[in-house]
């Protein structure tokens, strides 16, 4: 007997390759590292199947209870931004030692809240939690497995809204359950269409009590993953206490959404001028008392709302309401077979336009008046938990402006674009975007961050009034241009320039040889442009770095042809170990266009084929060591017709000597070479000080996240421009001085460097600088320093102590992390 890990059906045929129930393959599929492997057993009896969903703080799997022989749902505490899974595929480990205490607090809260919900096991309208426990360094919650659909899906399948009577019955059923939940001292705090689940038997269940809190220990923290439109003002502001009326606001918002097809205006946007439109003004015909109840419960001020679920039920003429759990009235009619696979893919209907009319609650309730006079564009985060920077590359300026204007209109931001730098590429549309100063995927807004965490970054300014976070500033673009700066061609030979300008090297009308005068094959003579002649000396003169010319199809390149190297089969130059050990190589010259002859031999020691721009750590290589070649040994290579790739022999030009130096002295040398990322630690892995002497240095290259996932990867022997562009970091191991030895200078705790997005290297001045390594001062951009203190920027001698940074990090994110633990990974 075996299990299908997709649907947890038991299959008696051991030779079956597909599940006879769900039709899916029984062959194990490869999973992302964040997920447990199907078949994993937890708690000695719960078999894990494939994941049902995941979010910022956890994973949800289908599972099987081997004791009770039934399907279950398994929630795993997994805050992905703070942890990773070990090599055993089971253990969850905190990736930054500074976050261990916070992770542990979050884990305990995860389990405490599971206990709160488990205590509601006798309430039929609450998802049942049967078990919860710690294992594999994290926590698990075992819940009943529900089959059916949530209200959000029902609405999508029903034209985006429902009639009053259907909506009323659902709302009364939710209130009936909340009445019992509130009696136990628990608040849900996340009522929304996707958290009201209807089983195939027609039972309405409240799910995802991720924000649930016991009233007796309510901390009134606002930092949960709020659903804009459903969350009342007390969940945004700590100045208001929370109570049953907090859930009633969300229930009223849900009712409003069901009837109108749109969510209410977010509470945070209703404080000054309230644009919330009453139902009757939107053409929704319902009993006046019902509309009154909805609008009263949507009052901004908690004290003016109805205060209990019983009051709300009575206002809906449901004082004696008892839920009827039947699928026929609540679930959509079954569609023909073959369409089921498309459930959830139906488009949401057009939203009803918000009428800009004032509303006034009337009728002797003494509850208060809400008014709306706002003719400005609504700015809210709606249901967005994050706003990411879009990818502008390849777009025109007009297209990019529209994208940024959309952000500004949606969220009330003030972002601008400026084409600060240019780059030449004849194959690209002039004016289209090559690069952007704020990389695509950068988090511009994160609902989980407190206002203290929203620091200025990427050249943008973040301001908060306690309610809104406003993002402003300029995003600088590098755009394609037809203008080429002299500095962009400086030091290049004619062949490389032709490739850069998109000129066919076989076209002798535009790529024109001259027989004598040059020292090397393809030495540049001049460029003939529409505006005149530009010589090689003109291009290479520092005085002309700001000069430029416009490219046109008439541009011609003149170059020298001389003796050249030719190999039928390239030797393996690394086998010679050192440059001075390479024997002289055969030179050739053309008799005519088709025949070449040998004209002697030449040493490569002063040849342009040697690339000496490589570094190595002392003890690994010496100067003049050969470490590689750009074209593999055994291949044909003709220097007079090299093709797209030019042969370069990689040679160590400098050895980075750290012996006898402090970490700070060595780091300064690295920064002068454009290497800006490093880790300073002791042999035991503790944070080291830059003032301490170095005992060992290793260098790594590649994607930092991948390296961390693989346990740090393997150190590399050398680095060059290509490695620096991809991203390199140095692991600097220091020796802690004897405690009795007094320090002669103030300690420096800059224990790691920083990484920024790679730059193009070009600017309008025409100057060219080596592209940056890719790390920025934030220490973000996917880089992780192994849990050690991150900071520092080029040229700084020291930074804040690691201790100060750790304390600051704890203070700025504790509330956010602790109060969002169970949100973000809904059951379905």
DRENKE-212834 format. One line per field, with one value per residue (C-alpha): x, y, z; residue number from 1. Coordinates in steps of 0.1 Angstrom, whole numbers. Layout:
BEGIN
px <- c(X,...)
py <- c(Y,...)
pz <- c(Z,...)
i <- c(NUM,...)
***
This chain:
BEGIN
px <- c(0,14,3,-3,15,-7,-41,-31,-51,-40,-31,-30,-13,24,33,10,27,-2,-28,-62,-80,-63,-46,-12,22,34,70,85,89,118,109,123,148,122,98,99,104,71,71,88,73,67,59,63,28,22,33,40,27,32,28,-5,8,35,40,65,62,54,45,13,13,-13,-6,-17,-23,-11,-28,-63,-59,-72,-60,-47,-32,2,15,52,67,92,99,119,136,152,158,169,167,198,215,195,164,146,163,152,181,183,206,216,227,214,179,180,162,136,130,125,100,82,82,67,40,32,26,8,-16,-21,-31,-56,-73,-71,-91,-120,-123,-159,-169,-181,-174,-136,-110,-100,-64,-56,-19,10,46,83,105,134,142,108,71,42,4,-18,-52,-83,-80,-108,-122,-144,-137,-134,-158,-133,-135,-173,-175,-152,-174,-205,-199,-179,-209,-239,-275,-285,-302,-272,-248,-269,-269,-232,-226,-250,-232,-198,-212,-227,-192,-176,-201,-187,-151,-153,-168,-136,-116,-101,-102,-97,-84,-82,-118,-117,-132,-102,-104,-141,-140,-170,-166,-182,-207,-217,-201,-188,-154,-132,-96,-62,-63,-28,-36,-56,-48,-62,-80,-65,-31,-39,-9,-27,2,-6,21,1,-3,-33,-58,-65,-103,-110,-87,-100,-80,-71,-50,-30,-26,-15,-36,-68,-76,-88,-119,-148,-157,-124,-137,-171,-155,-140,-173,-191,-164,-169,-207,-200,-177,-202,-230,-211,-183,-156,-139,-145,-120,-91,-96,-63,-75,-107,-94,-96,-120,-140,-149,-168,-200,-231,-247,-279,-260,-244,-278,-277,-313,-313,-333,-325,-317,-292,-275,-274,-258,-231,-222,-222,-198,-176,-173,-137,-139,-143,-165,-192,-195,-218,-199,-208,-217,-251,-259,-249,-270,-300,-296,-298,-330,-310,-314,-325,-304,-290,-267,-280,-250,-261,-240,-270,-276,-241,-218,-220,-236,-211,-197,-193,-162,-132,-138,-128,-92,-99,-114,-98,-86,-118,-112,-126,-155,-151,-153,-183,-171,-170,-195,-181,-212,-215,-232,-249,-262,-297,-321,-317,-288,-265,-236,-222,-220,-195,-191,-171,-160,-129,-124,-88,-75,-78,-44,-42,-21,-53,-44,-8,17,47,54,84,104,94,119,122,150,142,113,111,111,74,66,88,72,37,49,63,32,10,30,26,-12,-18,1,5,42,65,90,107,129,161,182,215,238,240,254,260,246,238,214,192,165,179,163,153,165,196,198,181,195,169,172,141,127,138,112,98,71,67,36,55,81,75,80,114,127,119,152,164,179,187,187,150,135,110,88,60,33,25,-1,13,48,56,84,100,131,147,153,183,183,210,196,208,222,236,264,297,322,359,365,343,368,400,426,406,420,402,387,371,358,342,324,313,299,283,305,311,349,346,333,364,344,339,367,397,433,466,497,524,530,514,530,502,476,444,461,437,446,415,377,361,329,303,319,355,384,392,427,438,457,425,407,434,441,429,421,394,375,344,343,318,307,275,273,261,260,287,313,346,374,411,435,470,477,510,524,500,497,479,473,456,452,457,481,470,489,482,505,534,525,544,546,584,581,559,581,581,551,549,541,524,518,495,510,476,440,440,476,497,533,555,577,594,586,578,577,543,557,549,520,486,473,484,459,477,446,442,447,456,460,495,504,481,498,527,530,532,515,491,457,435,427,395,395,399,430,427,406,417,426,435,445,438,402,395,357,334,358,393,421,434,458,449,480,484,495,494,495,474,497,479,507,515,486,454,421,415,448,440,404,416,438,407,385,411,408,370,365,339,326,342,336,358,356,377,386,356,332,327,326,361,375,393,420,431,459,450,458,441,422,399,380,346,327,291,255,256,223,234,267,250,226,255,274,296,308,345,372,386,423,421,398,396,372,347,346,344,314,296,303,332,336,367,366,392,400,416,435,419,447,456,431,459,474,459,447,465,436,399,384,368,338,332,332,318,316,286,272,254,238,264,268,274,305,295,284,277,311,325,345,346,351,353,318,310,310,273,271,255,257,225,240,210,205,203,237,240,271,268,251,279,277,271,279,307,312,341,366,352,376,350,314,290,298,282,265,248,237,223,203,191,180,161,143,133,118,107,71,68,82,64,29,30,41,10,0,11,6,-31,-45,-57)
py <- c(0,34,70,95,126,148,137,113,85,50,29,-9,-15,-11,-10,19,49,73,79,64,91,124,111,126,109,89,96,120,155,177,203,238,237,255,226,193,162,143,112,129,118,143,136,99,97,125,119,151,154,181,217,234,269,291,326,348,330,294,264,244,208,181,153,119,109,73,66,80,71,105,134,164,198,206,241,246,277,289,327,325,358,346,309,282,244,223,198,170,185,187,210,247,270,307,322,352,346,381,369,337,352,368,335,317,343,339,301,302,327,304,275,297,309,273,265,294,281,244,254,262,226,224,254,239,270,270,250,222,220,185,188,211,205,214,194,199,233,247,242,223,226,197,208,192,190,210,204,230,267,300,329,348,320,317,355,351,323,343,376,391,398,382,391,404,372,349,374,379,342,339,369,356,323,340,362,330,315,347,350,317,327,360,343,324,356,352,376,365,399,387,383,385,366,342,333,322,286,266,228,206,197,234,241,276,276,305,297,313,325,338,371,356,369,361,392,389,392,415,438,461,459,470,450,422,415,438,434,469,475,449,461,488,517,501,476,504,525,515,543,523,492,461,441,422,454,449,417,434,461,433,414,446,452,416,422,455,436,408,433,459,439,461,466,496,524,514,527,545,566,576,597,632,631,600,588,557,556,541,511,529,555,528,514,485,478,463,469,502,487,463,492,511,482,478,515,518,488,505,536,547,551,518,532,542,507,479,462,425,399,395,431,428,397,413,443,419,404,373,373,337,326,291,281,257,237,226,229,236,272,284,267,275,249,223,231,205,183,197,232,224,229,265,274,304,317,336,374,396,418,455,474,497,533,551,579,611,619,627,602,607,581,590,576,582,559,586,567,595,609,600,623,621,650,639,646,634,601,574,563,531,500,479,443,448,434,445,468,458,479,469,461,491,476,475,499,533,565,569,534,538,571,555,527,552,575,545,539,576,576,543,551,589,587,612,592,607,594,609,596,605,582,567,537,529,498,500,470,487,514,548,561,527,518,498,500,516,529,510,474,455,435,460,462,498,491,463,462,441,469,494,530,529,503,524,540,559,535,533,571,572,589,573,595,583,602,571,560,563,556,580,571,600,606,601,568,573,555,545,547,536,564,569,590,573,589,587,572,542,532,541,513,491,477,481,446,451,486,471,445,471,493,464,466,434,428,411,442,459,489,498,478,488,474,492,471,488,511,492,472,447,433,454,484,513,540,561,563,581,597,620,649,641,618,606,592,566,593,614,585,576,612,620,655,641,620,642,643,622,614,602,567,563,535,554,551,535,520,519,495,481,445,430,397,376,344,314,280,250,238,261,248,245,276,267,237,261,275,308,333,331,293,297,290,314,310,309,342,344,369,369,366,375,373,336,325,330,322,317,347,336,332,356,355,362,380,414,403,419,383,383,397,405,420,391,389,360,356,351,315,304,319,342,370,358,325,315,307,302,312,325,300,263,243,223,248,267,304,330,363,380,366,359,357,369,358,371,349,362,343,350,359,369,405,411,390,403,400,401,389,412,435,444,436,473,478,449,460,494,477,457,488,506,478,480,450,461,430,412,393,397,369,349,313,302,322,351,387,401,436,453,464,428,411,387,350,337,350,332,345,333,342,338,343,349,332,301,301,303,275,253,261,288,271,266,293,303,307,340,368,392,417,390,376,410,419,387,394,383,384,379,359,375,355,376,367,381,399,388,404,418,436,472,485,514,527,528,495,493,470,472,435,432,452,460,452,473,465,464,496,500,520,548,584,615,629,602,587,550,533,497,483,480,446,446,453,484,500,484,449,437,427,391,390,374,376,344,359,383,420,437,473,495,514,522,544,542,533,520,515,511,481,448,449,482,469,438,458,481,453,437,469,478,444,426,438,433,398,386,399,386,351,332,354,352,315,310,275,276)
pz <- c(0,-10,-8,-36,-22,-42,-28,-1,-15,-6,-36,-33,-67,-59,-96,-105,-120,-117,-90,-100,-79,-90,-121,-111,-114,-84,-93,-68,-82,-73,-47,-40,-10,12,11,29,7,2,23,53,86,113,150,142,125,101,65,45,9,-16,-5,-9,-6,10,21,39,72,65,43,41,30,24,49,62,98,100,133,124,87,74,54,73,65,79,86,90,106,80,79,47,51,83,78,54,53,62,40,55,39,73,98,96,106,112,86,106,142,151,144,165,195,173,155,187,199,167,169,204,193,164,189,215,188,176,212,213,181,192,223,199,187,197,176,143,123,132,114,138,150,163,171,173,182,177,154,130,147,139,146,130,133,122,110,94,57,41,6,-10,-18,-1,-5,-26,-52,-49,-57,-87,-100,-94,-113,-85,-62,-46,-38,-4,9,1,15,47,54,50,72,99,98,103,131,147,148,160,188,202,194,212,243,246,246,211,182,146,133,96,84,46,16,14,51,50,37,26,26,1,28,30,64,67,84,97,87,90,126,119,135,163,198,232,244,279,264,236,229,204,180,145,127,112,76,71,43,31,31,58,85,109,121,154,135,119,151,185,201,197,217,199,208,192,173,154,138,133,111,89,87,76,50,38,36,16,-7,-14,-23,-43,-59,-43,-10,11,10,34,69,68,39,56,85,71,42,41,5,16,-4,13,-4,-13,-32,-53,-63,-38,-26,9,40,56,90,73,55,88,106,79,78,116,119,92,114,117,155,173,201,175,161,172,200,197,171,188,181,145,141,156,133,103,117,128,166,166,135,135,106,80,66,32,0,-23,-12,-8,-33,-70,-92,-105,-139,-166,-164,-180,-166,-130,-138,-146,-112,-98,-132,-140,-143,-116,-129,-134,-101,-94,-97,-63,-63,-48,-27,10,33,66,90,102,127,164,170,184,168,147,112,84,54,22,1,-18,-55,-56,-68,-42,-30,-11,-9,-14,-6,-16,9,-12,-41,-62,-87,-122,-149,-172,-193,-230,-226,-242,-221,-227,-215,-184,-176,-177,-153,-128,-131,-123,-91,-82,-89,-70,-39,-37,-43,-60,-82,-112,-140,-153,-182,-164,-184,-219,-235,-272,-289,-326,-323,-297,-303,-295,-263,-249,-215,-208,-170,-139,-107,-86,-98,-109,-80,-53,-25,-27,-1,24,47,72,79,106,98,116,92,61,57,26,1,-36,-37,-27,3,26,47,71,90,109,84,50,37,9,-15,-35,-54,-88,-105,-129,-162,-186,-221,-255,-277,-311,-295,-287,-263,-271,-237,-245,-272,-253,-255,-278,-310,-344,-344,-309,-319,-351,-330,-306,-334,-351,-382,-402,-401,-435,-451,-465,-475,-439,-421,-441,-437,-442,-449,-427,-398,-369,-342,-337,-360,-358,-343,-349,-374,-374,-376,-406,-394,-411,-391,-398,-389,-354,-350,-325,-306,-304,-289,-263,-252,-217,-229,-252,-227,-229,-267,-286,-322,-337,-352,-387,-412,-432,-404,-415,-396,-408,-392,-396,-407,-395,-386,-366,-345,-359,-343,-359,-323,-293,-267,-231,-218,-182,-186,-189,-154,-159,-187,-190,-196,-228,-258,-287,-309,-347,-366,-400,-427,-457,-492,-506,-494,-493,-485,-455,-448,-417,-409,-377,-341,-313,-275,-259,-229,-243,-265,-261,-258,-222,-198,-165,-147,-123,-86,-63,-26,-14,-10,-39,-69,-78,-102,-139,-131,-159,-145,-176,-212,-228,-256,-248,-258,-290,-309,-340,-335,-361,-347,-381,-380,-343,-345,-317,-289,-286,-271,-238,-216,-179,-159,-123,-123,-86,-55,-26,4,38,60,89,80,99,83,79,60,37,32,20,-6,-18,-20,-41,-66,-67,-44,-19,-2,27,59,89,115,139,133,155,133,157,144,140,143,115,138,144,125,97,99,67,36,12,-18,-31,-63,-74,-62,-25,-18,-36,-18,16,6,-3,29,15,-16,-24,-24,-58,-68,-85,-96,-125,-139,-149,-114,-98,-120,-110,-74,-51,-14,8,39,62,93,121,153,184,204,239,264,285,256,255,222,207,187,188,176,142,138,101,97,62,31,9,-25,-52,-85,-113,-131,-168,-163,-186,-179,-199,-193,-215,-187,-181,-148,-140,-134,-98,-82,-75,-37,-22,12,24,24,5,-31,-23,-5,29,50,69,99,106,111,77,69,58,26,4,21,56,84,108,114,143,165,157,191,183,149,165,191,164,141,170,179,144,134,165,165,127,129,160,150,114,122,111,83,47,43,40,42,5)
i <- c(1,2,3,4,5,6,7,8,9,10,11,12,13,14,15,16,17,18,19,20,21,22,23,24,25,26,27,28,29,30,31,32,33,34,35,36,37,38,39,40,41,42,43,44,45,46,47,48,49,50,51,52,53,54,55,56,57,58,59,60,61,62,63,64,65,66,67,68,69,70,71,72,73,74,75,76,77,78,79,80,81,82,83,84,85,86,87,88,89,90,91,92,93,94,95,96,97,98,99,100,101,102,103,104,105,106,107,108,109,110,111,112,113,114,115,116,117,118,119,120,121,122,123,124,125,126,127,128,129,130,131,132,133,134,135,136,137,138,139,140,141,142,143,144,145,146,147,148,149,150,151,152,153,154,155,156,157,158,159,160,161,162,163,164,165,166,167,168,169,170,171,172,173,174,175,176,177,178,179,180,181,182,183,184,185,186,187,188,189,190,191,192,193,194,195,196,197,198,199,200,201,202,203,204,205,206,207,208,209,210,211,212,213,214,215,216,217,218,219,220,221,222,223,224,225,226,227,228,229,230,231,232,233,234,235,236,237,238,239,240,241,242,243,244,245,246,247,248,249,250,251,252,253,254,255,256,257,258,259,260,261,262,263,264,265,266,267,268,269,270,271,272,273,274,275,276,277,278,279,280,281,282,283,284,285,286,287,288,289,290,291,292,293,294,295,296,297,298,299,300,301,302,303,304,305,306,307,308,309,310,311,312,313,314,315,316,317,318,319,320,321,322,323,324,325,326,327,328,329,330,331,332,333,334,335,336,337,338,339,340,341,342,343,344,345,346,347,348,349,350,351,352,353,354,355,356,357,358,359,360,361,362,363,364,365,366,367,368,369,370,371,372,373,374,375,376,377,378,379,380,381,382,383,384,385,386,387,388,389,390,391,392,393,394,395,396,397,398,399,400,401,402,403,404,405,406,407,408,409,410,411,412,413,414,415,416,417,418,419,420,421,422,423,424,425,426,427,428,429,430,431,432,433,434,435,436,437,438,439,440,441,442,443,444,445,446,447,448,449,450,451,452,453,454,455,456,457,458,459,460,461,462,463,464,465,466,467,468,469,470,471,472,473,474,475,476,477,478,479,480,481,482,483,484,485,486,487,488,489,490,491,492,493,494,495,496,497,498,499,500,501,502,503,504,505,506,507,508,509,510,511,512,513,514,515,516,517,518,519,520,521,522,523,524,525,526,527,528,529,530,531,532,533,534,535,536,537,538,539,540,541,542,543,544,545,546,547,548,549,550,551,552,553,554,555,556,557,558,559,560,561,562,563,564,565,566,567,568,569,570,571,572,573,574,575,576,577,578,579,580,581,582,583,584,585,586,587,588,589,590,591,592,593,594,595,596,597,598,599,600,601,602,603,604,605,606,607,608,609,610,611,612,613,614,615,616,617,618,619,620,621,622,623,624,625,626,627,628,629,630,631,632,633,634,635,636,637,638,639,640,641,642,643,644,645,646,647,648,649,650,651,652,653,654,655,656,657,658,659,660,661,662,663,664,665,666,667,668,669,670,671,672,673,674,675,676,677,678,679,680,681,682,683,684,685,686,687,688,689,690,691,692,693,694,695,696,697,698,699,700,701,702,703,704,705,706,707,708,709,710,711,712,713,714,715,716,717,718,719,720,721,722,723,724,725,726,727,728,729,730,731,732,733,734,735,736,737,738,739,740,741,742,743,744,745,746,747,748,749,750,751,752,753,754,755,756,757,758,759,760,761,762,763,764,765,766,767,768,769,770,771,772,773,774,775,776,777,778,779,780,781,782,783,784,785,786,787,788,789,790,791,792,793,794,795,796,797,798,799,800,801,802,803,804,805,806,807,808,809,810,811,812,813,814,815,816,817,818,819,820,821,822,823,824,825,826,827,828)
***
